[in-house]
Amino acid sequence: MILIDTSAIFAILDKNDINHFRAANLWQELVQKEIDIFINSNLLLESIALIQRRHGMEILHQFHFSMVPWLKIEWTDIEKHTHAIEMLFAANRRHLSLVDISAFATMRRLGIRKAFTFDQHFAEEGFDLIPAS
């Protein structure tokens, strides 16, 4: 089981991203091996909004129909949102987002140790990054 972060999704989709080839190859490997790839609804919403804004509807269409079907989505309800907000205020860090905090909470709740990400905040929280930096 792994959790995929917006940074990995962007790297997979953007051929100009410095991490594109590593990310695209790892994505293919995970899909071929049928590894459970999790995302929470906050990460999904963040990814959709940023893809639409930065890359347009064609790339968003590609993401929605080619990648999302492979993802196991954990939907955020009021309790999960409240817990993430409490964790955000407890962390008291300006550059650590609510979306990241909610991802950490999802990983802990589901027992996921690995994050497919290029965001070092996950390593700071004690999670293993793939691909390894």
N, C-alpha and C positions, 0 to 999 in steps of 0.2 A: 504494500500500500504506500502510495505517495500522495502528496498534495501539490498541485500545480499553481504557481503564482502568476500574476499578470506579467511580470518581467520575462518569464519563460514563454508565455503565450506570444508576447510581442516579438521575442527573438525567433520563434518558430515562423511567424507570419511575415516578418520584415526581412527581405533578402539583403538589405543594406545594414542590418544590425550586426555588430561585431561578433555576437554570439550565435548568429543564425545557423551556421553549419553544425555546430555542436548541438544546439537545441533541436533542430529539425531531425538530425540523426537519432538523438535520444528519444524524441517523440515517436519516431517510427519503431524503434526498438521496444519501447514500452507497449505500444499498440500491438505489435506482433507477438509479444510475450503475454499479452492479455493481463498486464499488471493493472490492478485497481488504481485509477487516477481520480483523486477527489478534488473538489473545489467547493467553496461555500458560495452562497448567493451574493455575498458582498464582493468577493473577488470576481464573480461572474459579471455583476453589474459594473464594477470598475473596468473590467476588460472590455465589455461591450461599449461603454461610453468612450473610452480612450481610443479604441480601434475606429469607431465611427468618426470621431473628431480628427484623429491624426491621419487615418488611412482611407476613410470613405466607406461607402456602402458595399462595394464589391468585395473588399477584404473582410468586412463584417459578415457578409453572406458566406464567404468561404469558412470563416471561423464557426459560425452558427451551424452550418450544415455538414462540415467536414470534421470539426473537432469536438464540439459540444456533445454529440451523441456518444462519444467515448468517455465522457466525464460522469462521475457519480457526484451529484449535487447535494450538499447538505444545506437545507433552507434555513434561513435565520428567522427565528420567531422572537417575540418580545422578551422572553427570558434570556435567550442567547445574546440579543442586542444589549440588554441591560447589563449582563455580565461583561460584555466587551467594553462598554462605556465605563464601567467601574474599573476594569483593568487599565484602560487608557488614562484615567485620572490618577490611578495609583502609580503608573509608570512615570507620569509627569515629564514626558519628553516631547518637545515640540515637533521633532522630525520623525516621529513614529506614528504612523497613521492608524485610525480606527480599523481600516480594512486589514492591515497587517496584524493588529491585535486580535481581530476576529479570526484570522487564519491560524494564529498560534492557539487560540482557544479550541478551534475545530480540531487541530492536530492532537492536542492533549486529550480532548474528549473522545476521539476515535482511536487513540493509541498509534497515531502515525508519527514515525520518527524522521522520515525523509521528505524534503521539500525540493521540487523541481523549480529552481529559482536562481536568479542572479542577484538577489537582494540579500545583503549581508546581515540584515536584521534577524533573519531566521537562524543564522549561525550564532549570533549573539544570544539568542533565546535557547541555545543548546540543541538545535535540530541539525541533522546531517543534510548537506546540500548536494544535489545532483544537478548537473554535473559538478564534480568537486572542483573548487576554485584553486 
